Amino acid sequence: MYTQALNTPDREDRCVEDAARAAQFQARIDAEERIEPNDWMPSAYRKTLTRQISQHAHSEIVGMLPEGNWITRAPSLRRKAALLAKVQDECGHGLYLYAAAETLGASREELVDLMLAGKAKYSSIFNYPTLSWADIGTIGWLVDGAAIMNQIPLCRCSYGPYARAMIRVCKEESFHQRQGFEIMLTLCRGTEAQKAMAQDALDRWWWPVLMMFGPPDKLSQHSDASTRWKIKRFSNDELRQKFVDATVPQAQFLGLTIPDPGMKQNEAGNWVYSAIDWEEFNQVIAGNGPCNRDRLAARRKAHDEGAWVREAAQAYAEKRRQRTALQAAE
């Protein structure tokens, strides 16, 4: 009882100190200053960033699976090489992002284990199957296009390591988007069967891509804090609208039809789309999408089979550390 009484003023002092630090922190955010790993930050800011960056990293790694499925079945050597390079890029993106998350104090192993256990999310879009070659073009055109819309504002994120990682990621995603559009253009200028394949892929991917931006603003759980801390610069609905407005003219150029008969353009020039089936989104997020189980099973299998590589790398690193220590002692 007496110990608790003695500790009370200390806790109050810490609360006052933390409140002062939080105010100074927010002032830095408002002044557009970058927050670096050694800077003081509220625990909620650290937690929010760790969640977002790790989910982003998981998405890049899981996102290799639907496209990797088509590397050996691509229609030409040129297409194989380009797709292989794209999948390699996505692996690199995951590496940058895991490294950024580690600067917040989370270990990569811990983050990966959470994902493999189904306790950490990745983008819902990667739980859909790639049924034809046109799906690879549609992923590049729409999925990577949506990713760019989301990620370009992250280049101005308040957290330095995340913002800097996104600069290179966005440059490479831009190339991926152009690559996907070129595949779709080739199909649409080909035979009637090829154009029908392109239209079928668009029909299947359009609504899941719109869901990629996250739930509507009124249902988003983390948007207010992320916006206040300038982790996010635009809301989910704002980014979704920007994507739709940019993509409809591209579909028209390809001669494809957006699978939304109720879509129309308003007086401001924005394309007004129909209601999204958020129940489907919720089911996919809950693990009940078409490929949720397959994706996690594939990642667990790859993780288990790659254990020897991680062990060998650790053994080599330890051997180098010991050698360096011996040389320093001589």
SULQUI-V727756 format. One record per backbone hydrogen bond with DSSP energy under -0.5 kcal/mol. NH is the residue of the N-H (numbers start at 0). CO is the residue of the C=O. E is the energy in kcal/mol with one decimal. If there is no record, write none. Layout:
nh=NH co=CO e=E
nh=NH co=CO e=E
//
This chain:
nh=4 co=0 e=-1.8
nh=5 co=1 e=-2.5
nh=6 co=2 e=-1.9
nh=7 co=3 e=-1.1
nh=8 co=4 e=-0.6
nh=10 co=6 e=-2.1
nh=11 co=7 e=-2.3
nh=12 co=8 e=-2.6
nh=13 co=9 e=-2.5
nh=14 co=10 e=-2.4
nh=15 co=11 e=-2.3
nh=16 co=12 e=-2.8
nh=17 co=13 e=-3.2
nh=18 co=14 e=-2.4
nh=19 co=15 e=-2.1
nh=20 co=16 e=-2.5
nh=21 co=17 e=-2.8
nh=22 co=18 e=-2.0
nh=23 co=19 e=-2.2
nh=24 co=20 e=-2.9
nh=25 co=21 e=-2.6
nh=26 co=22 e=-1.9
nh=27 co=23 e=-1.9
nh=28 co=24 e=-2.1
nh=29 co=25 e=-2.8
nh=30 co=26 e=-1.5
nh=31 co=28 e=-1.9
nh=32 co=27 e=-2.6
nh=34 co=157 e=-3.4
nh=38 co=35 e=-2.0
nh=45 co=41 e=-2.1
nh=46 co=42 e=-2.6
nh=47 co=43 e=-2.6
nh=48 co=44 e=-2.5
nh=49 co=45 e=-2.5
nh=50 co=46 e=-2.4
nh=51 co=47 e=-2.5
nh=52 co=48 e=-3.3
nh=53 co=49 e=-2.1
nh=54 co=50 e=-2.1
nh=55 co=51 e=-2.1
nh=56 co=52 e=-2.5
nh=57 co=53 e=-2.9
nh=58 co=54 e=-2.1
nh=59 co=55 e=-1.8
nh=60 co=56 e=-2.0
nh=61 co=57 e=-3.1
nh=62 co=58 e=-2.2
nh=63 co=60 e=-1.2
nh=64 co=61 e=-1.7
nh=65 co=61 e=-0.5
nh=66 co=62 e=-0.6
nh=67 co=63 e=-2.8
nh=68 co=64 e=-1.5
nh=69 co=66 e=-2.4
nh=70 co=67 e=-1.1
nh=73 co=69 e=-0.7
nh=73 co=70 e=-0.8
nh=79 co=75 e=-2.3
nh=80 co=76 e=-2.6
nh=81 co=77 e=-2.3
nh=82 co=78 e=-2.5
nh=83 co=79 e=-2.7
nh=84 co=80 e=-2.2
nh=85 co=81 e=-2.0
nh=86 co=82 e=-2.4
nh=87 co=83 e=-2.1
nh=88 co=84 e=-2.2
nh=89 co=85 e=-2.1
nh=90 co=86 e=-1.8
nh=91 co=87 e=-2.2
nh=92 co=88 e=-2.4
nh=93 co=89 e=-2.0
nh=94 co=90 e=-1.8
nh=95 co=91 e=-2.5
nh=96 co=92 e=-2.3
nh=97 co=93 e=-2.6
nh=98 co=94 e=-2.2
nh=99 co=95 e=-2.0
nh=100 co=96 e=-2.4
nh=101 co=97 e=-2.0
nh=102 co=98 e=-0.9
nh=102 co=99 e=-0.6
nh=103 co=100 e=-1.6
nh=104 co=101 e=-1.8
nh=105 co=100 e=-1.1
nh=110 co=106 e=-2.1
nh=111 co=107 e=-2.7
nh=112 co=108 e=-2.4
nh=113 co=109 e=-1.9
nh=114 co=110 e=-1.7
nh=115 co=111 e=-2.7
nh=116 co=112 e=-1.8
nh=117 co=114 e=-1.6
nh=118 co=113 e=-2.7
nh=119 co=113 e=-0.9
nh=125 co=122 e=-1.4
nh=126 co=123 e=-1.8
nh=127 co=124 e=-0.9
nh=130 co=128 e=-0.7
nh=134 co=131 e=-1.2
nh=135 co=131 e=-0.6
nh=135 co=132 e=-1.0
nh=136 co=132 e=-1.2
nh=137 co=133 e=-2.5
nh=138 co=134 e=-2.5
nh=139 co=135 e=-1.9
nh=140 co=136 e=-2.8
nh=141 co=137 e=-3.2
nh=142 co=137 e=-1.0
nh=143 co=138 e=-2.6
nh=145 co=141 e=-2.8
nh=146 co=142 e=-2.3
nh=147 co=143 e=-2.4
nh=148 co=144 e=-1.8
nh=149 co=145 e=-1.9
nh=150 co=146 e=-2.7
nh=151 co=147 e=-2.5
nh=153 co=150 e=-0.5
nh=154 co=150 e=-0.7
nh=154 co=151 e=-1.5
nh=155 co=152 e=-1.7
nh=156 co=153 e=-1.8
nh=157 co=229 e=-1.4
nh=159 co=34 e=-2.6
nh=159 co=157 e=-0.7
nh=162 co=158 e=-2.3
nh=163 co=159 e=-2.7
nh=164 co=160 e=-1.8
nh=165 co=161 e=-1.9
nh=166 co=162 e=-0.9
nh=166 co=163 e=-0.6
nh=167 co=163 e=-0.8
nh=168 co=164 e=-1.8
nh=169 co=165 e=-2.8
nh=170 co=166 e=-1.5
nh=171 co=167 e=-2.1
nh=172 co=168 e=-2.6
nh=173 co=169 e=-2.1
nh=174 co=170 e=-1.3
nh=175 co=171 e=-2.1
nh=176 co=172 e=-2.5
nh=177 co=173 e=-1.9
nh=178 co=174 e=-2.4
nh=179 co=175 e=-2.4
nh=180 co=176 e=-2.3
nh=181 co=177 e=-2.1
nh=182 co=178 e=-1.8
nh=183 co=179 e=-2.2
nh=184 co=180 e=-2.6
nh=185 co=181 e=-2.2
nh=186 co=182 e=-2.2
nh=187 co=183 e=-2.6
nh=188 co=184 e=-1.4
nh=189 co=186 e=-1.3
nh=194 co=190 e=-2.4
nh=195 co=191 e=-2.3
nh=196 co=192 e=-1.9
nh=197 co=193 e=-2.0
nh=198 co=194 e=-2.4
nh=199 co=195 e=-2.4
nh=200 co=196 e=-2.0
nh=201 co=197 e=-2.2
nh=202 co=198 e=-2.6
nh=203 co=199 e=-1.8
nh=204 co=200 e=-2.0
nh=205 co=201 e=-2.1
nh=208 co=204 e=-2.2
nh=209 co=205 e=-1.9
nh=210 co=206 e=-1.8
nh=211 co=207 e=-0.9
nh=211 co=208 e=-0.7
nh=212 co=209 e=-0.9
nh=213 co=210 e=-2.2
nh=218 co=215 e=-2.3
nh=219 co=215 e=-0.9
nh=219 co=216 e=-0.8
nh=225 co=221 e=-2.1
nh=226 co=222 e=-2.7
nh=227 co=223 e=-2.4
nh=228 co=224 e=-2.3
nh=229 co=226 e=-1.2
nh=230 co=225 e=-2.8
nh=231 co=225 e=-1.5
nh=238 co=234 e=-2.3
nh=239 co=235 e=-2.4
nh=240 co=236 e=-2.2
nh=241 co=237 e=-2.1
nh=242 co=238 e=-2.3
nh=243 co=239 e=-2.4
nh=244 co=240 e=-2.6
nh=245 co=241 e=-1.7
nh=246 co=242 e=-2.1
nh=247 co=243 e=-2.3
nh=248 co=244 e=-0.6
nh=249 co=245 e=-0.6
nh=250 co=246 e=-2.4
nh=251 co=247 e=-2.2
nh=252 co=248 e=-2.1
nh=253 co=249 e=-1.9
nh=254 co=250 e=-1.0
nh=255 co=250 e=-2.6
nh=257 co=255 e=-0.5
nh=259 co=257 e=-2.8
nh=262 co=259 e=-2.2
nh=263 co=271 e=-1.7
nh=265 co=269 e=-2.8
nh=268 co=265 e=-1.8
nh=271 co=263 e=-3.7
nh=271 co=269 e=-0.6
nh=272 co=270 e=-0.7
nh=277 co=275 e=-1.6
nh=279 co=276 e=-0.7
nh=280 co=276 e=-1.2
nh=281 co=277 e=-2.5
nh=282 co=278 e=-2.2
nh=283 co=279 e=-2.3
nh=284 co=280 e=-2.7
nh=285 co=281 e=-1.8
nh=286 co=283 e=-1.6
nh=287 co=282 e=-2.9
nh=288 co=283 e=-0.5
nh=290 co=126 e=-1.8
nh=294 co=290 e=-2.9
nh=295 co=291 e=-2.2
nh=296 co=292 e=-2.3
nh=297 co=293 e=-2.4
nh=298 co=294 e=-2.2
nh=299 co=295 e=-2.6
nh=300 co=296 e=-2.3
nh=301 co=297 e=-2.3
nh=302 co=298 e=-2.5
nh=303 co=299 e=-2.6
nh=304 co=300 e=-2.5
nh=305 co=301 e=-1.4
nh=306 co=303 e=-1.3
nh=308 co=305 e=-0.6
nh=309 co=305 e=-1.7
nh=310 co=306 e=-2.5
nh=311 co=307 e=-2.3
nh=312 co=308 e=-2.4
nh=313 co=309 e=-2.2
nh=314 co=310 e=-2.4
nh=315 co=311 e=-2.4
nh=316 co=312 e=-2.4
nh=317 co=313 e=-2.3
nh=318 co=314 e=-2.3
nh=319 co=315 e=-2.4
nh=320 co=316 e=-2.2
nh=321 co=317 e=-2.4
nh=322 co=318 e=-2.2
nh=323 co=319 e=-2.6
nh=324 co=320 e=-2.2
nh=325 co=321 e=-2.3
nh=326 co=322 e=-2.4
nh=327 co=323 e=-2.1
nh=328 co=324 e=-1.4
nh=329 co=325 e=-1.0
//
